[in-house]
Amino acid sequence: MVKILLVEDDISLHRIIERILKKSIDNLENVLDKTFNSTEALQIYQPNKYDLIITDKDMPRIDEGIEFIRKLKENYNHTFLLPPILMVTGSANQDVYDTITNLGAVGLYTKPIRDSKQFREICLELIYQKKSPTLDTYLTEQIKQRWQ
């Protein structure tokens, strides 16, 4: 069974992501663990339990999501493989992208989520293939549009 950890302080984004993923994942209520901050997420995280982590960057503290990824890497990356980590943020830039990918996250998705089909495809590719051509294309387009 697939297991996803969502770390996001915005309840409306919890609902949006849940609605997006429900279209492709059966029994989502047993699949999606939702937390509102990194402290809660670190308390429930168990190695090899999750197939994907989706985290916000700022919740409510600035860079809390980056610190969450850093703590996961410090605590678990030495002995366990971490699942793919996708950061969802409204404050995306090249520095944030470089920081999170250097920590081991697979990518950055900018809020608001305007293309639910694309977001769902990225999540499913990360869950089932551990590689995401859709995410690579999305990031390339974002870099072209925003960061150059």
C-alpha positions in Angstrom: 0.0 0.0 0.0 1.2 3.5 -0.8 1.8 5.9 2.1 2.2 9.7 1.8 3.2 12.2 4.5 1.8 15.7 3.9 3.4 18.5 6.0 1.5 21.7 5.5 0.1 24.4 7.8 -2.7 25.5 5.5 -5.9 23.4 5.9 -7.2 24.4 2.5 -4.1 23.1 0.8 -4.6 19.8 2.8 -8.0 19.6 1.2 -6.8 20.5 -2.3 -4.0 18.0 -2.3 -6.3 15.3 -0.9 -8.9 16.0 -3.7 -6.1 15.9 -6.4 -4.7 12.6 -5.2 -8.1 11.0 -4.5 -8.6 10.8 -8.3 -5.7 8.3 -8.6 -5.2 6.6 -5.3 -7.8 4.3 -3.8 -8.5 4.5 0.0 -6.7 7.8 0.3 -7.8 8.3 3.9 -5.5 5.4 4.9 -2.8 6.5 2.6 -2.3 10.2 3.5 -0.9 11.2 6.9 -1.5 14.9 7.3 0.4 17.1 9.7 0.5 20.9 10.2 4.1 21.5 11.1 7.5 19.8 11.1 7.4 18.9 14.8 4.3 16.8 14.2 5.8 15.3 11.1 9.1 14.3 12.8 7.0 12.7 15.6 5.1 10.4 13.3 7.8 9.8 10.7 9.1 6.2 10.5 11.8 5.0 8.1 10.5 2.9 5.2 6.9 3.8 5.9 6.4 6.5 3.3 6.6 6.5 -0.4 6.4 10.3 -0.8 6.7 13.3 1.5 5.1 16.6 0.4 6.1 19.6 2.5 5.5 23.3 2.6 8.5 25.6 3.0 7.1 28.2 5.5 4.8 26.8 8.1 4.4 29.1 10.1 8.1 29.8 10.6 10.1 30.8 7.6 12.2 27.9 6.2 10.5 25.4 8.6 10.2 22.9 5.7 13.9 23.2 4.8 14.7 22.5 8.5 12.4 19.5 8.4 14.2 18.1 5.4 17.6 18.8 7.1 16.5 17.0 10.3 15.2 14.0 8.3 18.5 13.8 6.5 20.5 14.1 9.7 18.4 11.5 11.6 17.6 8.9 9.0 19.7 9.3 5.8 22.7 7.5 7.3 20.9 4.2 7.8 17.7 4.4 5.7 16.9 5.6 2.3 14.5 8.6 2.5 11.5 8.7 0.2 11.2 11.3 -2.5 10.5 14.7 -0.9 8.6 17.4 -2.9 8.5 20.9 -1.5 5.4 23.0 -2.3 5.9 26.7 -1.7 4.8 30.2 -2.7 8.3 31.5 -2.3 10.2 29.6 -4.9 13.6 30.8 -6.2 16.9 29.3 -7.4 18.4 29.5 -3.9 15.6 27.6 -2.3 15.7 25.0 -5.1 19.5 24.6 -4.7 19.2 24.3 -0.9 16.5 21.7 -0.9 17.9 19.6 -3.7 21.3 19.6 -2.0 19.5 18.3 1.1 18.0 15.5 -1.0 14.6 16.8 -2.0 13.6 15.9 -5.6 12.0 19.2 -6.5 10.0 22.3 -5.8 6.4 23.0 -6.9 5.1 26.5 -6.7 1.8 27.4 -5.1 -0.9 27.9 -5.8 -1.4 24.5 -7.5 -3.0 25.6 -10.7 -2.6 22.4 -12.8 -4.0 19.6 -10.6 -3.4 17.0 -13.3 0.3 17.9 -13.6 0.7 17.9 -9.8 -1.0 14.5 -9.6 1.2 13.1 -12.3 4.3 14.4 -10.6 3.3 12.8 -7.3 2.4 9.4 -8.9 5.7 9.4 -10.9 7.6 10.0 -7.6 5.6 7.3 -5.8 5.7 4.6 -8.3 8.9 5.2 -10.4 11.0 7.3 -8.0 11.8 9.4 -11.0 9.7 12.1 -12.5 10.0 13.3 -16.1 6.9 15.5 -15.5 8.7 17.2 -12.6 11.8 17.7 -14.7 9.7 19.3 -17.4 7.8 21.5 -14.9 11.1 22.6 -13.2 12.6 23.4 -16.5 9.6 25.6 -17.5 9.6 27.3 -14.1 13.3 28.1 -14.4 12.7 29.6 -17.9 9.8 31.6 -16.7 10.9 32.9 -13.3 14.5 32.4 -12.5 16.4 33.6 -15.5 
